Amino acid sequence: MEKLQAFQTAARQGGFVAVNESAEGTGLWFRKKTPDMARETHQRMGIDSLTNSVTVYWMTVPGKVSSKTFRGVPALQEWFERRPEIVLQR
């Protein structure tokens, strides 16, 4: 339970806000307050208490969903701090 609280704290520090909880109470969903232009838009995060993990989902182009799963809070925080290079398409 302590790890899940740490994930929630990291999510809020990363600019996410809680959206809803699963009916069984095993999952919690967050969304990004404002779009992250480096990773584009529509960021969502699911915290799963069954697997003790977090998965962040985002859409870079319409119809293409990318995701990344984290099993530890430090890795999630490090990912938040990284800013990927923005590639300009010609």
Helices and strands as residue ranges (DSSP letters): H 2-13, E 16-21, E 27-32, E 41-48, E 53-61, E 64-70, H 73-81
